[in-house]
Amino acid sequence: IRRQEILDWLRRDGQVSVSELSRKFGVSEVTIRNDLQILAERNLIIRTHGGAIPLEALPEISLNLRRTQKTSEKERIGDLAAQLIEDGEAVFLDTSSTALALMTQLKKRRELTIITNSLAVPQTGGDSYGISIVLIGGIYQRDTDSLVGLKGIEMLRQFHIQKGFFGAHGISDPEGLTDVSYTEAELKREVVKMCRQVIAIIDSSKWNRVGFSSFARLEDIQTVVTDMNPPDPWQEKLMARGITLI
């Protein structure tokens, strides 16, 4: 209960100190530091000197930097996810670096329609003659090299999107898939509603992490593609909801 109250305080005030938490709960600073350490290990907060800040205080990491992180894991995920796509389908790829790894596996496909708000996706696969790319319009966001906002969503309502592939800052229960960018999450939330199948493409560092804004409930997800088995009790949670783990 105390740790949940610490999380609630962080989300309300934006930061906490060990000393004020100690006074509030009437326990030692050693106990509070232990609480904060456990919350940090669960990827729920960020430890600072003398206190903590919420995880959502992390800035959006640029796409160029994300493309250099966990590259082998993302390549494996991209290869596995590509096997779920049939020629002739319409699929959505988000602005994640894992979606770009997936895009590199699709260059030889035929009659494939890629819908995306990522400017990096057409740069990666736009020279493939068997692929048509539909770019969702919006406001340019530099860090993710993407277009955000809901202005371009209306055009998607005329399409039948078979599968949507979504990276995330984290996956947690009950928050589902979350992002650190509210504008990215806002757009993804609408696209999720339009996809017949929602497929999460996440590396193993994303389990139990919580970003600023949710865009898909666990109940919305049909498949999770990842690089290694998730921690307990995630396999049971996914099975209970009928989610396929690859």
N, C-alpha and C positions, 0 to 999 in steps of 0.2 A: 504493500500500500504506500509506504513512504517513497519508494522509487517512482511509482506512478505519479505521486504528487509532485515530485521533483520535475518529472517530464512536463506536467501541466504548468508548473511555474515557469519553466524555460520557454514553453510555447507562448505563454502570456507576456512575459517580461523580456525575453530575448537573451538573457544571461543571468547567471547566479554565481554567488561566491560560496566557498566552503564555510566561511565564518557565519554568514547569514543563514545558511541552511542548518548549521549546527544550533544556532539560537532558536530558529523556528521549530525544529523538531525535538529539541532538548536532548540531543545525543552528542557524542564527541566528534571532533573534526576528523579523527581517524575513521570513525564509522561512515561519515559522509564521503570521505575520499574513497572508501571501499565501494560505496553505492555508485559514485560517479565512474569509478573504474569499471565496474560491472556493466553499467549502461553504455559506456564507450566501447567495451568489448563486444557488445551486442549491436554496435553500429547505430545506436539511438541518439547519441550526443557526441559532441567534440570536447575533449578535455582542454582546458586552458590553464595558464599559471594562476592558481588560486581559485579555480572555479570551472565553469563549463558554459558552452553556448549550444543552441540547438543545431542539429545536423543541417537543417535547411539554410543555415547562415553561410554554408559553403557557396562560393560563387559558381556559376556555370563554367565548367572547364571547357576550353576551346576545343573544337573538333580536331584541329591539327595535333593538339597534345593527346587527345583521347585515341587518335589513330596509332600512336606510338606505344600505347599501353596494352599489355596482355594480347599481343598480336597473334601468337600461335593459338591461344584459346579462341579468339574471335574467328580465326581462319577455320578451325575445326567446327565451330558453331555454324558458320556460314555454309560450310560444305554439307553438314547435316540438314540445315534448314532448306537448302536448295533442292534436296531430294523430295521435299514435300510439295514442290511446285510442278504443275503439269504444263506442258506447252498449250498455249491458247487461253490461259487464265489471266485474270486481272488481279493484281496483288498490290498491296500498299506497303511501302518501305518508309520508315520514319527517318529521323535525322541522326540516329545513333551510328557510332563507328562500326558496330556489329552489323548493322544493315548494309553498310558499304562493303564489308567482308562478304556478305551474302550476294551483293550485286556483282562482285567480280566472278562469282560462280555461274552467273546467268547469261553471260555474253553470247553463248552459242545457242541459246534457246530460240524457238520460232513462235511467231504470233503471240508474243507475251506483251501484256500491257502493264507497265509499272506506274503506279500513282504515288506521288511523293511531294513533300514540301521541302525536300533537301536539294540544294543546288549542287551538292557534291555527287549525288546519284547520277544525273545526266552527264556530268564530267567523267564519271567512272565507266558508264556503260552506254553513253549516248551514241557511240560509233557503231553499235551493233545493229545490223539491218533487220534482225528478227524481233527487235524490241521497240515498242512504242512507249514513250514516256509522257505522262500527263503531269504537269507541274501545278500544284495548288498555289494560287496567288496570295499575296499578303504583304506584310511589312518585313523588310529585311532585318534579320538578326545576325549580327556579325559573328558572335562566338560559335554558333552552331552552323553558320553558313546556310541559313534556311529562311523561309518565308513563313511568318506566323500571323495569327489572326483568323477570324471566322468569315471574312469576306469571300474567300474562295471555296468555302465548304458547300455552298448551294449547288455549284456545278457538279459535285460528286453524287448528288442524289439521283442523277440519271444513269449512274453506273452500277453494275453488279460486281462488287468486290468479293472475290472468292476467299482470299486470305489476307490478313494484315499481320505484318511482322513488326514487333515493337521491342526496342531496347528500353531500358529503364535505369534510373538511379538506384532503385531497389525494389525488392518484392517482400512483402510482409503481410502478416495477418493481424487485424482485419483490413489494413489499408490497401492491399492489392499491389498493383504496379504504380510506382510514384516517380515523379520527376522533380528536379530542383527548380525548373523554370515553370512558372504559372502559365505563361503564354503557350509553351510547348504542350503542357498537360491539357490545357483548354482545347487545343486543336485535336490532340490525340483522343480525348474523351468523345468528341463528336465522330471521329473516324471509326473508333471502336464499334459504335452503334451500327455502322454501315457494313461491317465485315461479317461474312458468314462464319469465318473461323478467325479467332484471335490467337496469335502465336507469339509467346514471349521468347525473345532471344537474349539470354542473359548469361554472363559468366558467373563463376562460383562466388565471387566477392559480393554479389548483389543480394544474397539471401539475408533476410532480417534487417536490411537497411530501409530507412524511411526517408523519402524526399519531402519536399514542401507541399506538393499537390498530387492527389491520386487521379489517375485517368482510366484505370480498369480495375474492377473488383475481381477477386479470385473466381467468382461465379461466371465472369465474362470470358474467361480464358479456356481454350480447348487443349492447347499444347504448350509445353515449356521445353525449349531446346537449350541445353547448357553443356559445359565442358566436363563436369564430374558430378557424382552423386551429391545431392543436397544434404545439409545437416539434418539430424533428427529434430523434430518429427515430421519434416517436410514431405517425405515420400508418402506417409500415411495421410497427411492433409490433402495432397494432390489426388491420391487415389479416392479419398472420400468424396471429392468434388467431381470425379470423373475426368480429371485432367491427365492427359498423356505426357509422360516424362521421357524425353529423348536425350 
